[in-house]
Amino acid sequence: MTAGDIAQRLGLTTGAVTGVIDRLVAAKLVRRVADPTDRRRVVVELLSNPRREREIAGLFEPMGTRISGLVAGYNDRDQAILAEFLTKACEVLEEETHRLRVRP
């Protein structure tokens, strides 16, 4: 994604996102590369870092285990209803966030 794309998705200014990207580059988590279809554009590319990925996975593993246990307590029909609700709720949240951003 470009910095502009990231800024739009996060609802931040490109200046704010540029600062975040600078810090991520310094931490060797991402790099800036020329867009292969338009060399005037710069794309932010995620860098693989197995050690950090394991650390992050370790941080979220307990939550994943607990959520899996919670989901296992529902039958297939109820899981389908919950998945449908969560999907539709996310759509509503995205639409309302967009509405609030473009409001005069």
WOWO-V53744 format. One line per field, one symbol per residue. phi: phi as a letter, one per 20 degrees, with the letter a starting at -180 (. if undefined). psi: psi as a letter, one per 40 degrees, with the letter a starting at -180 (. if undefined). burial: + if it has 24 or more other ideal C-beta (glycine too) atoms within 12 Angstrom, else -. Layout:
# WOWO-V53744
phi->???
psi->???
burial->???
This chain:
# WOWO-V53744
phi->.effffgffemdfffffgfffgffffemebbecfffebffeddedfefbgffffffgffeggfffffgfffffdfgffffffffffffffffffffffgffeff
psi->iidddddddefiidddddddddddddefdiihihhdegedihihhhihgddddddddddedddddddddddeeiiddddddddddddddddddddddddddei.
burial->-++--+----------+---+--------+-----------+-+------------------------------------------------------------
